[in-house]
């Protein structure tokens, strides 16, 4: 019998239950954009579709000083010039709404961070390497950053 078979251990069971709880919370809690910052980030994706440039401040012409006769070249530089904004733009082009594009990207980044934490803990020789991703996935701030249209979860990946 090969020894490489995946055994259902307590650690793996604990991680799977944590992942199921996290995904359930994301599905239950993802109700749409809330707050000014999220509208700015979702606006980046709308402007990407309209003008080809994700320029958030063009959504609010009165506050940015833009006139109705402005051309695309006259638009101000994008406000959120982060790689994750471009990634969310790709997800938006694939058919997701502005809000759900951010949720999909943030949840993906969250899962990458959790897997990275497990791999790093395993490489360091920790006996209970599953504890780090379980705590990370069950932390309330992780859920909050995953269900909001903000780029902060990608900054967590950078610090990870």
Phi, psi and omega in degrees: 000128180293143182272355183275005179294145179283118179263142178276097180263173178296320180297315179294319178298317179297318178294318179296319177295321177295318178295318178297317178296319179297311181297320177299317177295322179296314181296317182288325188266348182280091186250357179127173182290139179222129175096153185300314183300320180294323178295327177294313180294319177292329177295328176305318183288324177295316181292330176298319180288320185285310189251348186086354178235125178282080184250101187296318188292349176287347177287332181244074186299327182294320183281339181259356178084008179284147177256164182294335182269010181293146176263169181300323181292340180275354183292148178290164178295154182298147183278316183256080181271069181240147179303325182293334176295320177293322178296316177297326176296321177295319178295322177297318178293335178284352174123357180280156175288169180305313183292310183294331176300316178294320180296315180300315180294315182295320179293320177299316178296321178299316180292325175297317178297315181298316178295320178297319179298319179295313182297317180295317179296321178295317180295329179281353176088017178290134182292320181251063184294339182288344184293320182299308179292330178295314177296320180298314181289335181265358179287131183300325179294327177297315178296315183299317180289336180282329185261003179251148181279070181226158181268007187293329180294327177291330176291327175295324177296319178297323180281338179293000000 
